[in-house]
């Protein structure tokens, strides 16, 4: 969640350049407990991001998630080209997104 403001800025920057990106946030809490998430997302302008709820933890196993704040970047072919287990600074997100876009 700490990366979210930076992702919002990057999404706007890439869209201004005519580049389409899809960011997906995965929430592991029950949907009934997501009011705080909806308020936070709206407050930082991330309402157009795709959000999914995974109460069965399928993404945890698929991407080997060990900590909250895991970032996974996929290229156009769906291959993992970057992942970490800590909040990712905006400059690093940009660097890895650029690399994913170059692999198209």
C-alpha positions, 0 to 999 in steps of 0.5 A: 500500500505504501507504493500506491501513491507512486503507482498513481503518479506513474500511471498518469505519467504513462497515460499522458505518453499514450502508454497503457498499463494495468495495475492490480491490487490484491486485498486478502481481507474479506470484502466486508472489511474493505471500507477502509481500503475504498476510502484510502484508494479514493483519497489518493486517486486510485479509484480506476485501479483494478482491485481484487479480493483473494480470501483463499490466498491463491495469489499468495501461493502463486507469487510466493508472497511472504510479506505485505507490500509485495510488488510483482511486475509482469511483462506483456507475456505474463512473465515475472520480470521484477518482484520484491518483498518490501515497499518499492520506491517510485524510481524503482517502479518506474525503472522496472515498468520501463523495462517491462514496456521495452520487452513488448 
